Amino acid sequence: MGFFDSLGDFISDGIDAVIDNPIKSIVVVAATVATGGAALAVAPAIGAAASAAGLGAAAGTLSGAAASSAGLAALGGGSLAAGGAGVAGGTALVTATGAVAGAATSGAVIAATNKNSD
């Protein structure tokens, strides 16, 4: 069985799960969007905390917007000039991490409720 056959089966199983459980699927999507949005909203604070914790070239010496930008750039792999993804990359990383955490948490809660209802 090849990679694409396995991928096709995985996608098919996912579609079947959504069709069989539309409400639970909506809950997972809503939680993913909500936590991703929350992570996007707090990304500047996370960037400032990352800078204060020692990430980035001027770690711990900056404050305010400069600390936020430096921390997010460090999370993004460095500045654009240094070949990293910059502040946008750091913001994307924080947002994606929040969305994944929300999806995993809501998926785990749904899985636990399925086990309890069986």
Residue, then its C-alpha position, 0 to 999 in steps of 0.5 A: m500500500g503506497f503513501f497516497d493510498s494511505l493518505g486517501d484512506f485517512i482523508s476518507d475516514g476523516i470525511d466519514a467522521v464529519i458526516d457521522n458526527p457533524i455537531k462534534s466536528i463543528v465543536v472541534v473547528a470552533a475550538t480550533v478557531a477560538t484558540g488560534g484567534a486567542a493566540l494571535a491576540v496575545a502573540p505580542a505578549i508572548g513575543a515580549a516574554a520570549s525576548a525577556a526570557g533570553l531569545g533574540a540578539a538583544a534579549g532582556t534589554l528591550s521593552g515594549a513594542a521592540a521587545s515584542s518584535a524581537g521576541l516574535a522574530a526570534l520565534g520565527g527563526g530570526s529576522l528577514a535580513a538574517g534569513g528567518a521568517g521574522v515577526a510574521g513567522g513568529t506570529a504564525l508559529v504562536t497562532a498555529t501552536g494555539a490552534v493545534a492546542g485547541a484542536a487537540t484539547s477539544g478532540a480529546v474531550i470529545a474522545a473522552t465523552n465518546k468512551n463514557s457514552d459507550 
